[in-house]
């Protein structure tokens, strides 16, 4: 079985609080560690009341203090929102606190409108154009290759594992050029998955950090005792995704039985599109779906995503998923 990892958005559910969301994330990470998942990644999002991972490095530190062996990281940090020196300090600190356990996934899309640009005091579109240069600078700050006039302390000499994230061909090309492991966000943007993985593998240039391509692909996974139960618990995230894509984001809603059948064709098409990289059902159904996905992508690792209204249900989903694939 190839390694399985977990991606968490730190969801805030309707009627819930930020404190409850952080507590649920810790419990989920502890379960993932106990079950043998390889990594637990937090995603950076801003100004979204239903997602509590904006201060990503702080949340990683909180999870790190409650776990012992599982790798922790950002899936990812949107580098145009930041400057490389500050990120080097943050993740160098995390590496010192949790040595040998820290991953740093980097994304280019700022995902921000004018209001967030003003709040961050950044020209995010220009910052996105500087992304390749900033990635190289950040790696140099962490590794000393090449040596820069200034050292990030903490940061310099740390053992942070850097990843390139992407949902298009751009990230695949950059990951290949820099000899970095590559993770594709197929759980919400599957259209370019096959082309991106092929491009990454074809153009990969070995580096001192990675001698051959290593590709991770993301899936939305909900596993329950029956197909019907899995479809029910999946409906909370499906509602959130449809609301986001139709300009009405909010907190994670409770599940709705038969939700997809209530949707107009356009919304059903949105969910069908992301369904290319999903596994929803009983252990047998999920085993077959993930197996087909691995055969299609030849991924070296799968990272599973999927928020449930009841946090205990997601823990159970992780348990059943691991049992199904063991």
C-alpha positions as CSV (number, residue, x, y, z in Angstrom):
1,X,0.0,0.0,0.0
2,X,1.3,3.4,-0.9
3,X,1.5,6.0,1.9
4,X,-1.7,7.9,2.9
5,X,-1.7,11.4,4.4
6,X,-4.3,13.8,5.6
7,X,-5.2,17.4,4.5
8,X,-7.2,19.4,7.0
9,X,-8.8,22.8,6.4
10,X,-9.7,23.3,10.1
11,X,-13.4,23.6,9.3
12,X,-15.7,25.7,11.6
13,X,-19.1,24.2,11.6
14,X,-22.4,26.1,11.9
15,X,-23.1,26.7,15.6
16,X,-19.5,25.9,16.4
17,X,-16.5,28.0,17.6
18,X,-12.9,28.5,16.5
19,X,-11.8,26.8,19.7
20,X,-13.8,23.7,18.9
21,X,-12.4,23.7,15.4
22,X,-8.8,23.7,16.7
23,X,-9.6,21.0,19.2
24,X,-11.2,18.8,16.4
25,X,-8.1,19.3,14.3
26,X,-5.8,18.1,17.1
27,X,-8.0,15.0,17.7
28,X,-8.0,14.3,14.0
29,X,-4.2,14.6,13.8
30,X,-3.8,12.3,16.8
31,X,-6.1,9.7,15.1
32,X,-4.1,10.0,11.9
33,X,-0.9,9.4,13.8
34,X,-2.3,6.4,15.6
35,X,-3.6,4.9,12.4
36,X,-0.4,5.2,10.4
37,X,-1.0,8.1,8.1
38,X,2.3,9.6,7.0
39,X,1.6,13.4,7.1
40,X,-0.9,15.8,8.5
41,X,-1.1,19.1,6.5
42,X,-3.0,22.3,7.2
43,X,-4.1,24.6,4.3
44,X,-3.8,28.4,4.4
45,X,-7.0,30.3,3.7
46,X,-7.9,33.8,4.7
47,X,-11.1,35.8,5.5
48,X,-13.3,32.7,5.3
49,X,-15.5,32.2,8.4
50,X,-15.8,28.5,7.8
51,X,-12.0,27.8,7.6
52,X,-9.7,28.4,10.6
53,X,-6.2,27.7,9.2
54,X,-5.2,31.3,8.3
55,X,-2.4,31.4,10.8
56,X,-1.1,28.2,9.4
57,X,2.3,27.9,11.2
58,X,0.6,28.6,14.5
59,X,-1.9,25.8,14.0
60,X,0.9,23.5,12.9
61,X,2.7,24.3,16.2
62,X,-0.5,23.6,18.2
63,X,-0.9,20.2,16.5
64,X,2.8,19.4,16.9
65,X,2.6,19.8,20.6
66,X,-0.2,17.2,20.8
67,X,1.5,14.6,18.5
68,X,4.8,12.7,18.5
69,X,5.7,11.0,15.2
70,X,3.5,12.1,12.3
71,X,4.9,14.6,9.8
72,X,3.3,18.0,10.0
73,X,3.2,20.8,7.5
74,X,1.5,23.3,5.3
75,X,-0.5,22.1,2.3
76,X,0.2,24.8,1.7
77,X,1.6,28.2,2.3
78,X,0.5,30.6,-0.4
79,X,3.9,32.3,-0.8
80,X,2.7,35.4,-2.6
81,X,0.9,36.3,0.6
82,X,4.2,36.4,2.5
83,X,7.9,37.1,2.1
84,X,10.4,34.2,2.0
85,X,12.4,35.4,5.0
86,X,9.5,35.3,7.4
87,X,8.4,31.9,6.2
88,X,11.9,30.6,6.7
89,X,11.9,31.8,10.3
90,X,8.4,30.3,11.0
91,X,9.2,26.9,9.6
92,X,12.7,26.9,10.9
93,X,11.1,27.4,14.3
94,X,8.7,24.6,13.8
95,X,11.6,22.3,12.7
96,X,13.5,23.2,15.9
97,X,10.4,22.4,18.0
98,X,9.5,19.2,16.1
99,X,12.7,18.0,14.4
100,X,12.5,15.8,11.4
101,X,8.7,16.2,11.1
102,X,8.1,19.5,9.2
103,X,6.9,19.8,5.6
104,X,6.5,23.1,3.8
105,X,4.2,22.9,0.8
106,X,4.2,26.1,-1.4
107,X,1.5,27.4,-3.6
108,X,1.4,30.3,-6.1
109,X,-2.3,31.2,-6.2
110,X,-2.9,34.1,-3.8
111,X,-6.7,33.4,-3.9
112,X,-7.5,36.9,-2.9
113,X,-9.6,39.8,-4.0
114,X,-8.9,43.5,-3.6
115,X,-9.9,43.6,0.1
116,X,-7.5,40.9,1.1
117,X,-4.7,42.5,-1.0
118,X,-5.2,45.7,1.0
119,X,-5.3,43.9,4.3
120,X,-2.0,42.1,3.5
121,X,-0.4,45.2,2.1
122,X,0.6,43.2,-0.9
123,X,0.3,43.4,-4.7
124,X,-0.6,39.8,-4.9
125,X,-0.6,39.5,-8.7
126,X,2.9,40.9,-8.9
127,X,3.9,38.7,-6.0
128,X,2.6,35.7,-7.9
129,X,4.8,36.6,-10.8
130,X,7.8,36.6,-8.4
131,X,6.9,33.1,-7.1
132,X,9.7,31.1,-8.8
133,X,12.3,33.6,-7.5
134,X,10.8,33.6,-4.0
135,X,10.8,29.7,-3.9
136,X,14.5,29.6,-4.8
137,X,15.2,32.3,-2.2
138,X,13.3,30.5,0.5
139,X,15.1,27.2,-0.2
140,X,18.4,29.1,0.0
141,X,17.4,30.6,3.3
142,X,16.7,27.2,4.7
143,X,19.5,25.2,3.2
144,X,22.3,27.7,2.5
145,X,22.4,26.6,-1.1
146,X,23.4,29.1,-2.4
147,X,24.7,31.1,0.5
148,X,22.9,34.4,0.9
149,X,24.1,37.7,2.5
150,X,21.7,37.1,5.4
151,X,20.8,34.0,7.4
152,X,17.4,33.3,8.8
153,X,17.7,32.3,12.4
154,X,15.8,30.1,13.1
155,X,15.6,28.6,9.6
156,X,19.2,28.2,8.3
157,X,20.3,24.6,8.4
158,X,16.8,23.3,9.3
159,X,15.6,20.0,7.9
160,X,12.3,21.3,6.5
161,X,11.0,19.2,3.6
162,X,9.9,21.6,0.8
163,X,7.1,20.6,-1.6
164,X,5.6,22.3,-4.6
165,X,1.8,22.4,-4.8
166,X,-0.3,23.0,-7.8
167,X,-3.5,22.7,-9.7
168,X,-2.1,23.6,-13.2
169,X,0.9,22.9,-15.4
170,X,2.9,25.8,-13.9
171,X,3.6,24.2,-10.6
172,X,4.5,20.9,-12.3
173,X,7.1,22.6,-14.5
174,X,8.6,24.5,-11.5
175,X,8.7,21.4,-9.3
176,X,10.5,19.5,-12.1
177,X,13.0,22.3,-12.7
178,X,13.8,22.6,-9.0
179,X,13.9,18.9,-8.3
180,X,11.1,19.1,-5.6
181,X,8.4,16.7,-4.6
182,X,5.1,17.7,-6.2
183,X,1.5,17.6,-4.8
184,X,-1.5,18.1,-7.1
185,X,-4.7,19.6,-5.7
186,X,-7.0,17.2,-7.6
187,X,-9.5,17.1,-4.7
188,X,-10.9,20.5,-5.9
189,X,-9.3,21.1,-9.3
190,X,-8.9,17.7,-11.1
191,X,-9.0,18.9,-14.8
192,X,-5.2,19.1,-15.4
193,X,-4.2,16.2,-13.1
194,X,-3.0,13.8,-15.7
195,X,-1.2,16.4,-17.9
196,X,0.5,17.9,-14.8
197,X,1.8,14.6,-13.5
198,X,3.1,13.6,-16.9
199,X,4.9,16.9,-17.4
200,X,6.4,16.7,-13.9
201,X,7.8,13.3,-14.5
202,X,9.0,14.0,-18.0
203,X,10.9,17.2,-17.1
204,X,12.2,16.3,-13.6
205,X,15.7,17.3,-12.9
206,X,17.4,15.5,-10.0
207,X,18.5,17.8,-7.1
208,X,20.6,17.2,-4.0
209,X,17.3,16.9,-2.1
210,X,15.4,14.5,-4.4
211,X,16.9,12.1,-7.0
212,X,13.7,11.1,-8.8
213,X,10.1,12.4,-9.2
214,X,7.8,12.0,-6.2
215,X,4.2,12.9,-6.8
216,X,1.3,13.1,-4.4
217,X,-2.3,13.4,-5.5
218,X,-5.2,14.7,-3.4
219,X,-8.6,13.0,-3.1
220,X,-11.8,13.8,-1.3
221,X,-12.5,10.6,0.8
222,X,-15.5,9.8,3.0
223,X,-15.7,6.2,4.2
224,X,-18.5,4.9,6.4
225,X,-20.2,1.6,7.1
226,X,-22.5,1.9,4.1
227,X,-22.5,3.8,0.8
228,X,-25.7,5.7,2.0
229,X,-24.1,6.8,5.3
230,X,-20.9,8.0,3.5
231,X,-23.0,10.0,1.0
232,X,-24.9,11.6,3.9
233,X,-21.7,12.7,5.8
234,X,-20.2,13.9,2.5
235,X,-23.1,16.3,1.9
236,X,-21.8,18.9,4.4
237,X,-18.7,19.5,2.4
238,X,-20.6,19.3,-0.9
239,X,-22.9,22.0,0.4
240,X,-19.9,24.1,1.4
241,X,-18.2,23.7,-2.0
242,X,-21.3,24.6,-4.0
243,X,-21.8,27.7,-1.8
244,X,-18.2,28.7,-2.3
245,X,-18.4,28.3,-6.1
246,X,-21.6,30.2,-6.3
247,X,-20.4,33.1,-4.2
248,X,-22.0,32.3,-0.9
249,X,-19.4,30.8,1.4
250,X,-20.0,30.2,5.1
251,X,-19.5,27.8,8.0
252,X,-19.7,24.0,7.5
253,X,-23.4,23.0,7.4
254,X,-25.0,19.9,8.8
255,X,-25.6,17.0,6.4
256,X,-28.6,16.8,4.2
257,X,-30.0,13.5,3.0
258,X,-30.3,13.3,-0.8
259,X,-28.6,16.7,-1.1
260,X,-27.3,16.2,-4.7
261,X,-30.7,15.3,-6.0
262,X,-32.0,18.7,-4.8
263,X,-29.5,20.7,-6.9
264,X,-30.0,22.3,-10.3
265,X,-27.9,20.8,-13.1
266,X,-25.2,23.4,-13.0
267,X,-24.5,22.7,-9.3
268,X,-24.6,18.9,-9.9
269,X,-22.0,19.5,-12.7
270,X,-19.7,21.3,-10.2
271,X,-19.8,18.3,-7.9
272,X,-19.5,15.8,-10.7
273,X,-16.3,17.5,-11.8
274,X,-14.5,17.2,-8.5
275,X,-15.9,13.7,-8.2
276,X,-13.1,12.7,-10.6
277,X,-10.9,12.6,-7.5
278,X,-13.2,11.4,-4.8
279,X,-14.0,8.2,-3.0
280,X,-17.3,8.1,-1.1
281,X,-18.9,5.0,0.2
282,X,-18.4,1.8,2.2
283,X,-14.9,0.4,2.7
284,X,-15.3,-1.8,-0.4
285,X,-16.5,1.1,-2.5
286,X,-13.7,3.4,-1.3
287,X,-11.0,0.7,-1.8
288,X,-12.1,0.3,-5.4
289,X,-12.3,4.0,-6.1
290,X,-8.9,4.7,-4.6
291,X,-7.4,1.7,-6.4
292,X,-8.6,3.1,-9.7
293,X,-7.2,6.5,-8.9
294,X,-3.8,5.1,-8.0
295,X,-3.7,3.0,-11.2
296,X,-4.6,6.1,-13.2
297,X,-2.1,8.5,-11.6
298,X,0.7,6.2,-10.5
299,X,0.9,8.5,-7.5
300,X,3.6,7.8,-4.9
301,X,1.3,9.0,-2.1
302,X,-2.3,10.0,-1.6
303,X,-3.5,12.8,0.6
304,X,-7.1,12.6,1.7
305,X,-9.3,15.5,2.4
306,X,-12.9,15.8,3.5
307,X,-14.7,17.8,6.3
308,X,-17.6,16.3,8.2
309,X,-20.1,18.2,10.4
310,X,-19.4,15.8,13.3
311,X,-15.7,15.6,13.9
312,X,-16.0,12.0,15.3
313,X,-17.4,10.9,11.9
314,X,-14.2,12.1,10.2
315,X,-12.0,10.2,12.6
316,X,-14.1,7.1,11.9
317,X,-13.7,7.8,8.1
318,X,-9.9,7.8,8.5
319,X,-10.1,4.5,10.4
320,X,-12.2,2.8,7.8
321,X,-10.2,4.2,5.0
322,X,-6.9,2.8,6.4
323,X,-8.5,-0.5,7.2
324,X,-9.9,-0.7,3.6
325,X,-6.5,-0.2,2.0
326,X,-4.3,-2.1,4.5
